[in-house]
Amino acid sequence: MSGVKEGEVTLVPYDSRWPREFADERKRLEDKLGSAVITIEHIGSTAVQGLCAKPIIDINVAIPSLDDAPQLIKPLQELGYEHASNQWFTDRFFFSKGTKGATTRHLNLAEITSETAWEAPILFRNYLVVHPEARDAYATLKTELAAKYANDRPRYTEAKSRFVLDILAKAKQETHENRP
């Protein structure tokens, strides 16, 4: 996996190797972190078949409480992850991993009960998987924004936020309607 340089927005077509890369990384994480984690999910655009993406595997690791996260920093560092200890992420612990100056993995330690850090990314992914028209609309938007903000990842991410929030609202409504 080639990865993306810090701050850049580089989209590539869907790569059928991404699910295997995630599965391999999940196995390494499970072996290293053991019973400290509840479950591990592949999130983000690389988790949606047919969707263009920044070639970075996004991973959510569910833990019982954020109070448990500090004890996992060292084991994650031993796997090559770098902890981003800053005020940007108050609902999760964020890590990145890469080679030769390019990021190939993003990992979040998130409370299993967190609506924003755990539930929302999974709802968004699942909605795009089930609704190819939403996936395709998202791909179009991402492509347009990547051209506009190729060297400004924060602006790129911010410009996608309305679409993401709209999809999350639809996903929550659909989930609510499908409950017994």
C-alpha angles and dihedrals in degrees: 000000000000100000129197131278117244112282096006127118111215118165124195131183117270111286117211089211092069096084090052092047089053093047091051092049092046089055091052090048093048091049092049101038100033118172093357088087130062100202142333124227135191107229137168129052096311086065093060115080112232096016121123112234148171100269093249121117108226115209131188117200114195118217129175094243139359085238085074094055101083092062089056097054096083095047090049091049088053087058091052100264121140118213115227100211104188142115094262093087115048096152097051146013111253127208135177132199131192151137134239094005095308126110115231101167138038117191130187125195102208136173109253088230096052113117094197103037101033113018102037098056091049094047090049093049093047093049092052091048092053096039111052091180089060090045090052093047089050091050091052092049093047092050092051093047094045089057091049098042103028092144100031111070095172091056091044091053093045092050090056094051098091091053091047092049091049091052091047090053090051092046092051091048091049091048091050092049092050096052116107 
